[in-house]
């Protein structure tokens, strides 16, 4: 296995990590912005008011995106297992 192949696999793994974490982080970002805007408008300064909706949004995003994330991880693992015998050479 050449250095280029290892670097390509590492790059693909890092890209997959970013893509798999994007749904919960994006949902938390959107909900957090909305809750911050709501808190600034109403002048309510309760910390749990912003954390609980962000957590619920992240969990909901994970539930919705779980099939896609699982498919992407399975495809990467299939590709990795196909290349694995070349590592021993």
mmCIF file of the C-alpha atoms, coordinates in Angstrom:
data_MODEL
# 
_entry.id   MODEL 
# 
loop_
_atom_site.group_PDB 
_atom_site.id 
_atom_site.type_symbol 
_atom_site.label_atom_id 
_atom_site.label_alt_id 
_atom_site.label_comp_id 
_atom_site.label_asym_id 
_atom_site.label_entity_id 
_atom_site.label_seq_id 
_atom_site.pdbx_PDB_ins_code 
_atom_site.Cartn_x 
_atom_site.Cartn_y 
_atom_site.Cartn_z 
_atom_site.occupancy 
_atom_site.B_iso_or_equiv 
_atom_site.pdbx_formal_charge 
_atom_site.auth_seq_id 
_atom_site.auth_comp_id 
_atom_site.auth_asym_id 
_atom_site.auth_atom_id 
_atom_site.pdbx_PDB_model_num 
ATOM 1  C CA . UNK A 1 1  ? 0.000   0.000  0.000  1.00 0.00 ? 1  UNK A CA 1 
ATOM 2  C CA . UNK A 1 2  ? 1.420   3.322  -0.989 1.00 0.00 ? 2  UNK A CA 1 
ATOM 3  C CA . UNK A 1 3  ? 1.513   6.476  1.018  1.00 0.00 ? 3  UNK A CA 1 
ATOM 4  C CA . UNK A 1 4  ? -0.973  8.086  -1.371 1.00 0.00 ? 4  UNK A CA 1 
ATOM 5  C CA . UNK A 1 5  ? -3.530  5.353  -0.708 1.00 0.00 ? 5  UNK A CA 1 
ATOM 6  C CA . UNK A 1 6  ? -3.156  5.756  3.052  1.00 0.00 ? 6  UNK A CA 1 
ATOM 7  C CA . UNK A 1 7  ? -3.521  9.503  2.774  1.00 0.00 ? 7  UNK A CA 1 
ATOM 8  C CA . UNK A 1 8  ? -6.611  9.099  0.598  1.00 0.00 ? 8  UNK A CA 1 
ATOM 9  C CA . UNK A 1 9  ? -8.178  6.745  3.139  1.00 0.00 ? 9  UNK A CA 1 
ATOM 10 C CA . UNK A 1 10 ? -7.358  9.097  6.000  1.00 0.00 ? 10 UNK A CA 1 
ATOM 11 C CA . UNK A 1 11 ? -8.783  12.055 4.092  1.00 0.00 ? 11 UNK A CA 1 
ATOM 12 C CA . UNK A 1 12 ? -11.950 10.120 3.307  1.00 0.00 ? 12 UNK A CA 1 
ATOM 13 C CA . UNK A 1 13 ? -12.297 9.058  6.950  1.00 0.00 ? 13 UNK A CA 1 
ATOM 14 C CA . UNK A 1 14 ? -11.976 12.649 8.128  1.00 0.00 ? 14 UNK A CA 1 
ATOM 15 C CA . UNK A 1 15 ? -14.482 13.847 5.546  1.00 0.00 ? 15 UNK A CA 1 
ATOM 16 C CA . UNK A 1 16 ? -16.892 11.116 6.595  1.00 0.00 ? 16 UNK A CA 1 
ATOM 17 C CA . UNK A 1 17 ? -16.498 12.152 10.231 1.00 0.00 ? 17 UNK A CA 1 
ATOM 18 C CA . UNK A 1 18 ? -17.362 15.746 9.367  1.00 0.00 ? 18 UNK A CA 1 
ATOM 19 C CA . UNK A 1 19 ? -20.342 14.740 7.228  1.00 0.00 ? 19 UNK A CA 1 
ATOM 20 C CA . UNK A 1 20 ? -21.676 12.328 9.860  1.00 0.00 ? 20 UNK A CA 1 
ATOM 21 C CA . UNK A 1 21 ? -21.485 14.959 12.600 1.00 0.00 ? 21 UNK A CA 1 
ATOM 22 C CA . UNK A 1 22 ? -23.050 17.692 10.472 1.00 0.00 ? 22 UNK A CA 1 
ATOM 23 C CA . UNK A 1 23 ? -26.772 16.904 11.086 1.00 0.00 ? 23 UNK A CA 1 
ATOM 24 C CA . UNK A 1 24 ? -26.729 17.148 14.916 1.00 0.00 ? 24 UNK A CA 1 
ATOM 25 C CA . UNK A 1 25 ? -24.308 20.078 14.946 1.00 0.00 ? 25 UNK A CA 1 
ATOM 26 C CA . UNK A 1 26 ? -26.294 21.941 12.298 1.00 0.00 ? 26 UNK A CA 1 
ATOM 27 C CA . UNK A 1 27 ? -29.592 21.334 14.090 1.00 0.00 ? 27 UNK A CA 1 
ATOM 28 C CA . UNK A 1 28 ? -28.093 22.498 17.386 1.00 0.00 ? 28 UNK A CA 1 
ATOM 29 C CA . UNK A 1 29 ? -26.717 25.590 15.691 1.00 0.00 ? 29 UNK A CA 1 
ATOM 30 C CA . UNK A 1 30 ? -30.053 26.556 14.168 1.00 0.00 ? 30 UNK A CA 1 
ATOM 31 C CA . UNK A 1 31 ? -32.036 25.894 17.339 1.00 0.00 ? 31 UNK A CA 1 
ATOM 32 C CA . UNK A 1 32 ? -29.420 27.628 19.481 1.00 0.00 ? 32 UNK A CA 1 
ATOM 33 C CA . UNK A 1 33 ? -29.575 30.726 17.293 1.00 0.00 ? 33 UNK A CA 1 
ATOM 34 C CA . UNK A 1 34 ? -33.363 30.731 17.489 1.00 0.00 ? 34 UNK A CA 1 
ATOM 35 C CA . UNK A 1 35 ? -33.343 30.317 21.263 1.00 0.00 ? 35 UNK A CA 1 
ATOM 36 C CA . UNK A 1 36 ? -30.727 33.057 21.674 1.00 0.00 ? 36 UNK A CA 1 
ATOM 37 C CA . UNK A 1 37 ? -32.846 35.376 19.566 1.00 0.00 ? 37 UNK A CA 1 
ATOM 38 C CA . UNK A 1 38 ? -35.898 34.487 21.661 1.00 0.00 ? 38 UNK A CA 1 
ATOM 39 C CA . UNK A 1 39 ? -34.005 35.072 24.904 1.00 0.00 ? 39 UNK A CA 1 
ATOM 40 C CA . UNK A 1 40 ? -32.650 38.396 23.693 1.00 0.00 ? 40 UNK A CA 1 
ATOM 41 C CA . UNK A 1 41 ? -36.103 39.502 22.598 1.00 0.00 ? 41 UNK A CA 1 
ATOM 42 C CA . UNK A 1 42 ? -37.862 38.526 25.827 1.00 0.00 ? 42 UNK A CA 1 
ATOM 43 C CA . UNK A 1 43 ? -34.873 39.225 28.110 1.00 0.00 ? 43 UNK A CA 1 
ATOM 44 C CA . UNK A 1 44 ? -35.199 35.798 29.730 1.00 0.00 ? 44 UNK A CA 1 
ATOM 45 C CA . UNK A 1 45 ? -31.748 34.669 30.906 1.00 0.00 ? 45 UNK A CA 1 
ATOM 46 C CA . UNK A 1 46 ? -32.376 31.043 31.862 1.00 0.00 ? 46 UNK A CA 1 
ATOM 47 C CA . UNK A 1 47 ? -29.525 28.750 30.818 1.00 0.00 ? 47 UNK A CA 1 
ATOM 48 C CA . UNK A 1 48 ? -31.606 25.573 30.672 1.00 0.00 ? 48 UNK A CA 1 
ATOM 49 C CA . UNK A 1 49 ? -33.954 27.283 28.253 1.00 0.00 ? 49 UNK A CA 1 
ATOM 50 C CA . UNK A 1 50 ? -31.263 27.144 25.574 1.00 0.00 ? 50 UNK A CA 1 
ATOM 51 C CA . UNK A 1 51 ? -29.615 23.808 26.399 1.00 0.00 ? 51 UNK A CA 1 
ATOM 52 C CA . UNK A 1 52 ? -32.661 21.530 26.462 1.00 0.00 ? 52 UNK A CA 1 
ATOM 53 C CA . UNK A 1 53 ? -33.988 22.494 22.992 1.00 0.00 ? 53 UNK A CA 1 
ATOM 54 C CA . UNK A 1 54 ? -30.493 22.176 21.486 1.00 0.00 ? 54 UNK A CA 1 
ATOM 55 C CA . UNK A 1 55 ? -30.121 18.702 22.976 1.00 0.00 ? 55 UNK A CA 1 
ATOM 56 C CA . UNK A 1 56 ? -33.554 17.660 21.715 1.00 0.00 ? 56 UNK A CA 1 
ATOM 57 C CA . UNK A 1 57 ? -32.762 19.021 18.242 1.00 0.00 ? 57 UNK A CA 1 
ATOM 58 C CA . UNK A 1 58 ? -29.464 17.139 18.131 1.00 0.00 ? 58 UNK A CA 1 
ATOM 59 C CA . UNK A 1 59 ? -31.118 13.859 19.154 1.00 0.00 ? 59 UNK A CA 1 
ATOM 60 C CA . UNK A 1 60 ? -33.932 14.364 16.640 1.00 0.00 ? 60 UNK A CA 1 
ATOM 61 C CA . UNK A 1 61 ? -31.420 15.114 13.887 1.00 0.00 ? 61 UNK A CA 1 
ATOM 62 C CA . UNK A 1 62 ? -29.503 11.948 14.770 1.00 0.00 ? 62 UNK A CA 1 
ATOM 63 C CA . UNK A 1 63 ? -32.687 9.882  14.657 1.00 0.00 ? 63 UNK A CA 1 
ATOM 64 C CA . UNK A 1 64 ? -33.650 11.333 11.275 1.00 0.00 ? 64 UNK A CA 1 
ATOM 65 C CA . UNK A 1 65 ? -30.143 11.076 9.770  1.00 0.00 ? 65 UNK A CA 1 
ATOM 66 C CA . UNK A 1 66 ? -29.257 7.686  11.272 1.00 0.00 ? 66 UNK A CA 1 
ATOM 67 C CA . UNK A 1 67 ? -30.053 5.635  8.129  1.00 0.00 ? 67 UNK A CA 1 
ATOM 68 C CA . UNK A 1 68 ? -27.933 7.910  5.950  1.00 0.00 ? 68 UNK A CA 1 
ATOM 69 C CA . UNK A 1 69 ? -25.061 7.964  8.457  1.00 0.00 ? 69 UNK A CA 1 
ATOM 70 C CA . UNK A 1 70 ? -25.209 4.175  8.785  1.00 0.00 ? 70 UNK A CA 1 
ATOM 71 C CA . UNK A 1 71 ? -25.132 3.732  5.014  1.00 0.00 ? 71 UNK A CA 1 
ATOM 72 C CA . UNK A 1 72 ? -22.127 6.032  4.668  1.00 0.00 ? 72 UNK A CA 1 
ATOM 73 C CA . UNK A 1 73 ? -20.258 4.231  7.459  1.00 0.00 ? 73 UNK A CA 1 
ATOM 74 C CA . UNK A 1 74 ? -21.062 0.822  5.968  1.00 0.00 ? 74 UNK A CA 1 
ATOM 75 C CA . UNK A 1 75 ? -19.814 1.902  2.536  1.00 0.00 ? 75 UNK A CA 1 
ATOM 76 C CA . UNK A 1 76 ? -16.587 3.229  4.036  1.00 0.00 ? 76 UNK A CA 1 
ATOM 77 C CA . UNK A 1 77 ? -16.032 0.043  6.036  1.00 0.00 ? 77 UNK A CA 1 
ATOM 78 C CA . UNK A 1 78 ? -16.650 -2.075 2.932  1.00 0.00 ? 78 UNK A CA 1 
ATOM 79 C CA . UNK A 1 79 ? -14.074 -0.040 1.048  1.00 0.00 ? 79 UNK A CA 1 
ATOM 80 C CA . UNK A 1 80 ? -11.658 -0.258 3.977  1.00 0.00 ? 80 UNK A CA 1 
ATOM 81 C CA . UNK A 1 81 ? -12.010 -4.039 4.260  1.00 0.00 ? 81 UNK A CA 1 
ATOM 82 C CA . UNK A 1 82 ? -11.370 -4.408 0.534  1.00 0.00 ? 82 UNK A CA 1 
ATOM 83 C CA . UNK A 1 83 ? -8.113  -2.456 0.837  1.00 0.00 ? 83 UNK A CA 1 
ATOM 84 C CA . UNK A 1 84 ? -7.003  -4.070 4.117  1.00 0.00 ? 84 UNK A CA 1 
ATOM 85 C CA . UNK A 1 85 ? -5.183  -7.056 2.557  1.00 0.00 ? 85 UNK A CA 1 
ATOM 86 C CA . UNK A 1 86 ? -2.910  -4.647 0.708  1.00 0.00 ? 86 UNK A CA 1 
ATOM 87 C CA . UNK A 1 87 ? -1.714  -3.203 4.025  1.00 0.00 ? 87 UNK A CA 1 
ATOM 88 C CA . UNK A 1 88 ? 0.039   -6.448 4.951  1.00 0.00 ? 88 UNK A CA 1 
ATOM 89 C CA . UNK A 1 89 ? 2.135   -6.410 1.801  1.00 0.00 ? 89 UNK A CA 1 
# 
